[in-house]
Amino acid sequence: MRLSVVIPFYNEQDQVRSTISAVCAVLNGLSHDYELILVDDGSADETWKVILEVSGIIRRDDASEHKGTIRGIGFSRNFGKEAAICAGLHTADCDAAIVMDGDLQHPPEHIPYMVSVWESGEADVVEGVKSSRSNDSMIQRMNAFLFYKLFGKAAGYDLQNASDYKLLDRKVLDEWRRLGEHDTFFRGLSAWLGFRRKTFNFIVPPRNKGKSKWSSEKLFRLSITAMTSFSSLPLQLITLLGLVFLAFSAVLAVQTLIRWFTGTAADGFTTVILLILFTGGAVMISLGLIGIYVSRIFAEVKGRPRYIVSKQTENVSE
């Protein structure tokens, strides 16, 4: 049985060696052949150079019969973590693939449990759920809570505290490879695929080196991609907003006519100005929502690749 471990990196030159060492230490204790697929997401530092250097550093017991390999994939530019995960999963040659972050905030010591659950036949997907977000700020936790609540209502999938730390059986991996959309949301698409699933809780440890590469802008863009990929509810909200305005207009029309007939109608433009501003704001928001969906259609019909691989390493084994 062969395992593939997909690990994306972006500007993590100081972290790569620690991650490889920790992951290999765990995998060497399993009776499986394995490969590490290290995806450099267009890093601007020396991440790719370090990946080349560590490609031959897999050490194990001489008595061990299984074998590990390292494969490096480098993008022509930064395409994002979701694209890096796609590249790793499309490259994987395995019976089961494990996806984990490169900063060791997905503790490798859970891998034996994931593999044991998969081998027992209990589940086709084994996924980690964060039991604590203590490393996040209060604002980050509130934003995450709000997003996953909205996503759950809109798309029907409860991803609260979900993570990208997952094991996928080969048949799940094959179905993943059939998905054709350009912009992906791995957590959501993994849930959409279905199959038998089992979760486990893990505590997110603090980063030992570097800092998170997720800016507020990147997180916002990922949230927009996730929501619009799985639900048309925002478009339906435009219809709801129109109905609310229609009802409000009807009430206002009745009130205005009553005041006109009774001679108590007020002069001035304040009410008119406020109504125009309110209506104009609602129209612009509606156009913005429509624009988001149109831009997604535009991106899909162009048919551009999710990523471009500019360099690769050969499979390197001990």
N, C-alpha and C positions, 0 to 999 in steps of 0.2 A: 504494500500500500504506500502510495507516494503523496506527500504533502507539499503544497506550495504556499509560501508565506509572502504576501504582497505588502511592501512597506514603502509608502511615498515619502520623499524628502524634499524640502524646499529651504535653501539657505541653512542647512544643518551640518556644516562642516565639522563642528566641534562635538556633534552628537552621534554621528554615524558609527564610529568604532564602538562606543558604549552600547548602542542598540544591537549591533551585530553580535557582540560578545554575549550580551544577556540572552538574546533569542537563541543563539546556537547552544548555549549552556543548557537550555531547557530541551531543545530538540534532540540534542545528543543523548538524552536520557530516554528517548522513545525508540521503539523498534521499527522505525519507518525510514525509508529514503525521504529526502526532502530537498527542496530548492528554495532559496531566498530570491525574490524578485525585488530589486531595489530600483525605484523609479525616481529619477532626479527631475523634478518639475521645473526645469529651466532656471536652476539656481544661479544667482549672480556671484556667489562665493566659490570656494574650492570643494563643494560637495561632490561633484563628479570625480575630481581627482582622488578624493578619499575613497569613493566607491571603487575606483580602479585599484587602489592600493589594498583594500580589504578583500578583494575578490578571491584571493587565494588563502585567506586566513580562516580555515575551518579545521579545528583540532578536536580530536576525540580519542577514546580508548583504542589501543591497537586491537583489542579483542572484539570491537564492534564490527558487525558485518554490514551495517547500513551505511549509506553514503549521502553526503550533503554537497550541494552545488550552490553557487551564487551567480545570478544573472543581473547585469545592470542595464537599465534603459534610460537614456537621456533625451529630454524634449528640446526642440529648437528654441522654445521660449516658455515662459510661464503660462500654462493652460489651466492651472487650478487643480486642487486635490481630487475633485470628482473625475477629471480626465485622467489623472494619474492612477486612480483606482481602476478605471476602465482599461487602461493600457496593461496594468498588471494582471487583471483577470482574463483578458484576451490572450495574454502570453502564457499563462499558467498551463503546465503539462502535469496533471495530477489527478488523484482520486478525490481530493478535497482541498479547497483553498481557504486560507485564513487571511483576513485583512486586518491590519493593525497600524496605528500611527507610529511614526518614526521617533517620537520624543519620549518613548517609554511611559506615557501616561495610560497606555493599555498594558497592564502588567503581564509579561510573558509567562509568569508562573501559572496562569490559568489555562494555558494551551493544553497540558495533559488532560485536564478535565473536559475541555471541548472535544478533544480527540476521542476520549473514552465514551462520551455520550454519543458521538457520531458512530463509533465502531459498534456500540451496543444496538444500534438501529432505533434508538428512541427518537431521534430527530434528524432531519435533513439540513436544518439550519440551527446553529448554536450561536446565540448572540449575547453580548455583554450589555448589562444595564447599569448605569452609574447609580450607586447607592448614595453618593454624596457629591455635591458640587461645591464643596467648601473652598476650593481653590479659585472659584469665580467670585467676582465682586457682586454686591447686592443688585446692581443694575443689570449685570450679565445674567444673573439667575432669574430676575423678573422678566427680562426679555425672552429668555429661553422658555420659561413657563408660559408666557403669553403666546409665543409662536406655536408651541406644541399643542396648546389648547385650541387655538384657531385652526391649526392643521388637522387636528383630530375631528373637529366639527365639520370642516370643509371636505376633507378627503375620506374620513371614516376610519383612519388608522391611528391608534394610540401609540405615539412615539415618545411619550414623556420619558426623559432621562435615557433615551436610546443612544446608541453609539455606533460607530463604524467597525467596532471590534466584533467580527463575526467569522464563523466557519461555515462554508457552503459545500454541500455535497456536489459531486460531479454533475448529477442531473440538474441541480439548481444552477450550477455554473453554465451548463449548456443552454438553459433557458435564458439566463442573463445575457449571453452572447447574441441572442436573437433580437434583443431590444434595440430598436433602431433610432431612438431620438438623439438629437445632438446634445442638448443640455440634460444632464442626469442628476438625480438626487438619490444617492446610493441607499440611504436608510429607507426612504419611501419606496423605491423600486424593489428593494429586497422584501419589504412587507407585502407589496402588491403581488409578487410572484407566488406567495403562499407557501405550500409544502409544510411538512411537520416541523414545528419549531420548539425550541426550549431555551430559556433564558437563565442567566446567572448574574449575580450582583458582584460588582467590583468597586473598590475605592480608587478614585483617580489620584495618584501620587503627584506631588509637585514636580515641576521640571527641574532637572539637575543643571541643565545648561541652556542658554539662550532664552528666548521668549516666544510666545505664540505669534504665528504669522497671520492670524485671523484678525484683520482690521474690522471696524464697525461697518465700513462700506462693503467689504467682502461678505460679511455675515448677512447684511441686508439684501445683497444681490442673490445670495444663496436662498434666503427666505422667499424672495419673489419667485425664483425658479421653482422652488418646492411647491408653493401654493398654486402657481399657474400650471404646473405640470400635472397636478392631480385633481384639480377641481375647477369647475366653471362657476363656482359660487360668487366670486367677485362680479362677474357679468350679470348674474341674477340679482345682485344687490342694486345694480343700476335700475333694473325694472322696479324693484321695491322702492327705490328712491323716487322714481317717477310717480308711482302710485301715492306715495306720501305727499308729494307736491300737488298732485291732482286733488287729493282730499283737502289739503290746506287751502288751495285756491278756491275750492267750492265753499268752504266755511268763510273765507275772507270775502268772497263775492256776496254771499248772503248778508254778512254784517255790513258791507259797504252799501248795499241796496236799502237795507233797513234804515241806516243813518241818513241816506239821501232822501228817502221818502219822509222821514221825520224831521228833516231840516237840521240835523246835528252833525253833518259831515264836516270833518276838520280840514282846513286848508293847509297846504305845505307839501314839501317834497321828501320829508324825512322817511316816511313809511315807504315811499316808492324807491328811494335810494337804497334803503336796507334790503328790500325785496330783490332789487336788481343784483346787489352784491351777493346775497345769499344764493339766489338762483344761478348767477354766474359761477360762483365757487363750486356748486354741485355739478354744473355742466362740465367744468374743467376737470374735476375729479373723475367724472364718468368717461370723458375723452381719454384721460390718462390711463384708466383701467383697460379701455378698449385698445389703446396704443400698446400696452404691455403684451396683450395677446397677439396683436398684429405683428409685433416685433419678434415674438416667438415663432409665429408661422413663417415669417421672413427668414429667420435663422435656419429653420428646418428645411424649407424648400431650396435653399442655396446648396444644400448637400455637402458642405465643407466637412472635412474630417474633424473628429473631436480633439485630436492632437496630432502632432508631427514628431516622429522619432528621428533625431539627428545623429544619434550615436548609440551603440550597444557594445556590451562586452561579450566575449565568448563564455559559454558555460565553464566555470572553473571549479574543479573539485580537488579534494585532498590528494 
